[in-house]
Amino acid sequence: MLDPLLQLPIIDITAERFATLLIAALAGGAFGAALGALPSFVFTGFVVFLGEGIEILQREIGTLPDVPDGELAAGITGVIGFGMVTGPHVAFAGGVAAAAYAGKKYPEMEPAGWDYHFGKNITFAHGTKPDVLAVGAVFGALGMIITRVMGGIGFPTDNIALSVVATAFIARLVFGYPLVGKVAGSSLLDMSPFEREEPRRMADGGEVPAEHEGRLATEPWLPHQYKWSGVTVIGLVTGVLAGYIWLETGSVFLSYGISAASLLFLALGIEKIPVTHHMTLVGAVGAVLAADVIASPPVILLVAALFGAISALLGEVTQRLFYSHSGTHVDPPAMAIAIAMLAVGVLYLVNVLPNAGYLGL
């Protein structure tokens, strides 16, 4: 996600500015741990929705006195929504790492009714437990640094999404989880052990560790959203809506904010709420790309649908590879966005695509 503050390398800012960002990121990561990764991301959605709404309003009524065009919205969307307060690379990453830590350190805290390893519970609010908040703080700061470094060297993808993925894998290594995990089915992509409700077993047939008792051998990211047909259809639908929102408002991020905010219902325990922010964001990018070469709005919407479906399928493939077999959360939407936008960035740099969407290339 484009944040003007994140386009500058660390070496191009003063020590005072870096210290300010570092302290804020520490607090933001701890905030994500306190609320839980998913609730903190819901706040991302609300803040982005607010910032993009203000930008649209500002365009309609003209620049406000003493406020340069776009600056007010950039301050809300970029500095807060995608910055040190609720930025996914800070707050969500801190919450994910805190869950991974708590899964090993405090298994007794696991709430009733949670079926997966506790390290995957990104809905759990860790409150004020100092050591858990400290883990969130460290990973929030790490997420900020990774994002700034990768943005600074011009790595051609969404480096916030990339940082979310990187910190999640680092948490697995730091807290003693396997990077991928034991595969129970015929391949990494095989979800049939989940469908058969097969329990987790030791590779040598020995006793299953206490932390895995009662666990399923394969744990899909979303039990209601993993079948290829359903994933494809929801990607097509949300891609169209994202493209339409961009056509009507000019905002790439508004549909992302709506998708993220909709996860409030998932966090509240309403079943079968789809997770779609990777579909809407990449779908909107598809519309931006198509509009540079095609003047027909219906065709633009069809391209947005295609991009939404591609991102949906990327999320599903990556969850099967990197989420389902280990004991912590590695975010499939972040993986999908990072991969999709890397493709967009590279194809733009080699002059295949007319623009790079929202990437600052």
C-alpha distance (Angstrom), angle and dihedral (degrees) to the residues before:
residue distance angle dihedral
M1 . . .
L2 3.77 . .
D3 3.79 114.6 .
P4 3.80 114.8 166.4
L5 3.80 89.7 -147.4
L6 3.80 90.8 57.6
Q7 3.79 96.7 55.8
L8 3.80 94.1 76.0
P9 3.81 122.2 82.8
I10 3.78 117.2 -118.3
I11 3.80 89.5 -114.3
D12 3.81 90.3 61.1
I13 3.79 95.2 60.6
T14 3.76 129.8 74.5
A15 3.77 122.1 -102.7
E16 3.78 88.5 -114.3
R17 3.80 92.6 53.9
F18 3.79 92.0 47.0
A19 3.80 90.7 49.3
T20 3.81 89.2 51.3
L21 3.80 92.1 51.7
L22 3.80 92.1 44.2
I23 3.80 94.1 52.2
A24 3.81 90.8 45.9
A25 3.82 91.7 48.4
L26 3.79 91.1 50.7
A27 3.79 89.0 54.0
G28 3.81 91.9 43.7
G29 3.79 92.4 52.3
A30 3.80 91.2 48.8
F31 3.80 88.7 48.2
G32 3.81 89.4 54.7
A33 3.79 90.6 50.4
A34 3.80 92.2 48.5
L35 3.81 94.0 51.0
G36 3.79 97.0 32.8
A37 3.79 124.8 -109.3
L38 3.80 97.5 -89.8
P39 3.83 97.0 45.9
S40 3.81 89.4 48.4
F41 3.80 89.5 52.5
V42 3.79 90.4 51.7
F43 3.80 85.7 60.1
T44 3.80 87.9 52.7
G45 3.79 87.8 57.6
F46 3.79 94.2 50.0
V47 3.81 93.3 47.0
V48 3.81 93.3 47.5
F49 3.80 90.3 47.1
L50 3.80 89.5 52.2
G51 3.80 94.2 46.3
E52 3.78 94.7 47.6
G53 3.79 91.4 44.9
I54 3.79 90.5 53.9
E55 3.80 90.8 48.4
I56 3.80 90.8 53.1
L57 3.80 90.6 47.6
Q58 3.79 91.3 47.8
R59 3.80 90.7 53.5
E60 3.79 90.8 50.2
I61 3.80 98.1 48.5
G62 3.79 98.0 30.9
T63 3.76 132.5 -114.9
L64 3.79 115.0 -33.9
P65 3.79 117.9 -122.9
D66 3.82 112.0 -80.8
V67 3.84 91.1 0.2
P68 3.82 114.9 105.6
D69 3.79 115.9 -133.7
G70 3.80 111.0 -78.1
E71 3.79 95.7 0.8
L72 3.80 96.4 108.4
A73 3.81 93.2 52.1
A74 3.81 92.1 43.3
G75 3.78 88.8 55.2
I76 3.80 91.9 54.5
T77 3.81 100.7 37.4
G78 3.79 99.1 34.0
V79 3.78 106.3 30.5
I80 3.81 98.1 36.7
G81 3.82 109.2 16.7
F82 3.81 95.5 41.7
G83 3.79 95.9 18.1
M84 3.78 138.7 73.9
V85 3.80 97.5 -52.4
T86 3.80 107.1 53.2
G87 3.81 101.8 -6.9
P88 3.82 109.2 140.6
H89 3.81 91.2 -130.1
V90 3.81 88.8 57.5
A91 3.83 112.8 28.2
F92 3.80 100.0 24.1
A93 3.82 91.9 41.3
G94 3.80 90.0 49.7
G95 3.80 90.4 50.7
V96 3.82 92.9 49.0
A97 3.81 92.2 50.4
A98 3.81 90.9 46.2
A99 3.81 89.9 53.8
A100 3.81 90.8 50.0
Y101 3.81 90.6 50.7
A102 3.80 94.2 45.7
G103 3.79 90.3 48.8
K104 3.80 89.0 64.9
K105 3.80 101.0 29.9
Y106 3.81 102.6 38.9
P107 3.81 110.7 24.0
E108 3.81 88.2 151.8
M109 3.82 88.6 68.3
E110 3.80 91.5 66.2
P111 3.82 108.8 124.3
A112 3.78 121.1 -124.2
G113 3.77 113.9 -94.7
W114 3.80 96.9 30.9
D115 3.80 105.6 129.0
Y116 3.81 102.7 -173.2
H117 3.78 131.6 62.0
F118 3.81 109.6 -61.7
G119 3.80 88.8 -121.8
K120 3.80 88.0 71.0
N121 3.79 95.5 54.0
I122 3.80 101.9 110.1
T123 3.81 92.2 162.4
F124 3.82 92.6 65.9
A125 3.81 116.0 104.9
H126 3.81 109.3 -142.8
G127 3.79 93.4 -161.2
T128 3.80 115.9 -163.2
K129 3.82 103.4 -24.8
P130 3.83 100.6 142.9
D131 3.81 99.7 -146.4
V132 3.80 93.2 47.5
L133 3.80 90.8 48.7
A134 3.80 89.4 48.9
V135 3.80 90.3 55.7
G136 3.80 89.6 50.2
A137 3.79 90.4 49.0
V138 3.81 94.1 51.9
F139 3.79 92.9 48.4
G140 3.79 92.2 45.2
A141 3.79 89.0 55.9
L142 3.79 90.9 45.1
G143 3.80 90.2 51.6
M144 3.79 91.0 52.3
I145 3.80 92.0 49.9
I146 3.81 94.7 47.5
T147 3.80 91.3 48.9
R148 3.79 93.9 49.2
V149 3.79 94.3 45.2
M150 3.80 94.1 48.9
G151 3.80 91.4 44.4
G152 3.78 89.8 47.2
I153 3.80 94.3 55.2
G154 3.79 89.7 46.5
F155 3.78 98.1 -114.4
P156 3.82 101.7 -177.8
T157 3.78 104.2 -125.0
D158 3.78 141.4 69.1
N159 3.78 96.4 -68.0
I160 3.79 94.2 -169.0
A161 3.81 88.8 61.3
L162 3.80 90.2 43.0
S163 3.80 90.4 52.6
V164 3.82 91.8 50.3
V165 3.80 88.5 55.9
A166 3.80 95.0 43.6
T167 3.81 95.3 50.2
A168 3.81 91.0 48.3
F169 3.80 91.6 55.2
I170 3.81 90.9 44.7
A171 3.81 88.8 53.5
R172 3.80 89.7 54.1
L173 3.78 90.8 53.5
V174 3.80 95.1 43.7
F175 3.81 95.6 48.4
G176 3.79 97.9 41.3
Y177 3.79 104.5 -103.5
P178 3.81 123.0 139.2
L179 3.79 113.7 -102.6
V180 3.80 91.8 -129.6
G181 3.81 107.2 1.6
K182 3.78 136.4 -144.7
V183 3.80 114.1 -40.5
A184 3.80 112.9 -135.8
G185 3.80 99.8 -178.5
S186 3.77 133.0 55.4
S187 3.81 92.3 -78.1
L188 3.77 142.7 -5.3
L189 3.80 89.2 -88.2
D190 3.80 95.2 52.5
M191 3.81 112.6 110.2
S192 3.82 95.6 172.1
P193 3.85 94.0 103.3
F194 3.81 86.8 63.0
E195 3.79 91.2 48.8
R196 3.82 89.9 51.2
E197 3.83 89.9 45.0
E198 3.79 91.4 -126.5
P199 3.83 112.9 -178.1
R200 3.77 122.3 -125.8
R201 3.82 114.1 -94.8
M202 3.79 136.2 -171.9
A203 3.79 115.3 -103.3
D204 3.82 92.2 -122.6
G205 3.79 94.8 44.0
G206 3.80 92.2 -106.4
E207 3.78 129.1 133.0
V208 3.78 116.8 -52.3
P209 3.85 111.7 -119.4
A210 3.79 115.0 -106.6
E211 3.81 91.8 -112.4
H212 3.82 89.6 61.0
E213 3.79 98.9 44.3
G214 3.77 110.4 128.3
R215 3.82 92.3 8.9
L216 3.76 122.2 135.2
A217 3.79 117.9 -116.1
T218 3.81 91.0 -124.1
E219 3.81 123.1 29.8
P220 3.82 115.8 -167.2
W221 3.78 115.7 -151.5
L222 3.81 92.7 -120.0
P223 3.82 115.9 16.9
H224 3.82 88.8 -159.5
Q225 3.81 94.9 46.6
Y226 3.78 113.9 46.3
K227 3.80 108.2 87.5
W228 3.78 111.7 106.3
S229 3.80 96.2 -128.4
G230 3.79 95.4 50.8
V231 3.79 93.2 43.9
T232 3.80 90.9 51.4
V233 3.80 94.3 48.4
I234 3.81 94.8 48.9
G235 3.80 88.5 48.1
L236 3.80 91.6 53.4
V237 3.81 92.6 47.0
T238 3.78 97.1 47.3
G239 3.80 91.4 41.6
V240 3.79 89.7 58.3
L241 3.81 91.8 48.3
A242 3.81 91.8 48.6
G243 3.79 90.8 49.7
Y244 3.79 91.0 48.9
I245 3.80 92.1 49.4
W246 3.81 89.8 51.4
L247 3.81 92.2 47.8
E248 3.79 91.9 51.3
T249 3.81 100.5 38.3
G250 3.80 108.3 19.6
S251 3.81 90.4 -128.1
V252 3.81 119.0 131.0
F253 3.79 92.8 -174.1
L254 3.81 103.0 44.6
S255 3.80 94.2 84.7
Y256 3.81 89.2 46.6
G257 3.80 89.1 54.3
I258 3.82 91.3 50.0
S259 3.80 91.4 49.2
A260 3.79 92.7 48.2
A261 3.81 92.8 46.7
S262 3.81 90.4 50.5
L263 3.80 88.1 65.4
L264 3.78 87.5 75.8
F265 3.80 85.7 84.5
L266 3.80 91.8 51.3
A267 3.80 90.1 49.3
L268 3.81 88.9 51.5
G269 3.78 89.9 56.9
I270 3.81 101.5 -102.5
E271 3.78 104.9 151.3
K272 3.80 126.7 -125.9
I273 3.80 97.5 17.1
P274 3.83 102.9 153.5
V275 3.80 121.2 -127.5
T276 3.79 106.2 -132.8
H277 3.81 113.0 154.1
H278 3.81 92.7 108.4
M279 3.80 89.0 51.6
T280 3.80 95.9 48.5
L281 3.80 95.1 44.2
V282 3.80 94.5 49.6
G283 3.81 90.7 38.8
A284 3.81 89.7 56.9
V285 3.80 89.1 49.5
G286 3.80 88.7 53.3
A287 3.80 88.6 55.4
V288 3.81 91.4 49.5
L289 3.79 91.1 51.1
A290 3.79 94.1 45.3
A291 3.79 93.7 48.5
D292 3.80 90.1 61.7
V293 3.80 91.5 63.0
I294 3.82 105.7 20.3
A295 3.80 126.4 54.7
S296 3.81 96.2 -168.0
P297 3.83 114.0 100.6
P298 3.84 93.8 -156.6
V299 3.80 90.5 54.6
I300 3.81 90.5 46.3
L301 3.80 88.9 55.0
L302 3.79 90.7 50.8
V303 3.80 90.6 52.6
A304 3.81 89.5 48.6
A305 3.81 88.6 51.7
L306 3.80 90.5 52.2
F307 3.81 92.0 50.1
G308 3.79 90.8 47.3
A309 3.79 91.0 52.3
I310 3.82 92.2 47.1
S311 3.80 90.9 52.5
A312 3.80 90.9 46.2
L313 3.79 90.6 53.7
L314 3.80 91.8 45.7
G315 3.79 88.1 54.9
E316 3.77 91.2 50.8
V317 3.80 94.7 47.2
T318 3.79 92.5 48.6
Q319 3.80 93.7 47.2
R320 3.79 89.3 54.0
L321 3.78 91.1 49.1
F322 3.79 102.3 41.2
Y323 3.81 111.4 12.7
S324 3.79 109.5 40.8
H325 3.80 101.2 59.6
S326 3.81 105.6 42.0
G327 3.79 133.0 59.2
T328 3.81 105.8 -109.6
H329 3.77 138.4 60.4
V330 3.80 118.6 -92.2
D331 3.77 104.9 176.2
P332 3.83 114.6 -116.9
P333 3.84 94.4 -165.2
A334 3.81 90.6 52.9
M335 3.80 90.2 48.8
A336 3.80 90.6 49.0
I337 3.81 93.2 48.8
A338 3.81 93.2 46.4
I339 3.82 92.3 50.2
A340 3.81 95.9 42.5
M341 3.79 93.8 47.1
L342 3.81 91.6 44.9
A343 3.80 87.4 57.8
V344 3.81 90.5 47.7
G345 3.80 92.2 47.0
V346 3.80 95.3 48.1
L347 3.80 93.7 44.6
Y348 3.78 89.9 50.3
L349 3.80 92.2 49.9
V350 3.82 91.0 52.7
N351 3.84 90.1 48.2
V352 3.79 97.1 -111.5
L353 3.82 95.1 117.0
P354 3.82 123.9 47.7
N355 3.80 94.8 -132.8
A356 3.80 141.1 0.8
G357 3.78 98.7 -118.5
Y358 3.78 108.9 -128.1
L359 3.81 95.6 -18.7
G360 3.79 113.6 119.0
L361 3.81 94.8 -127.8
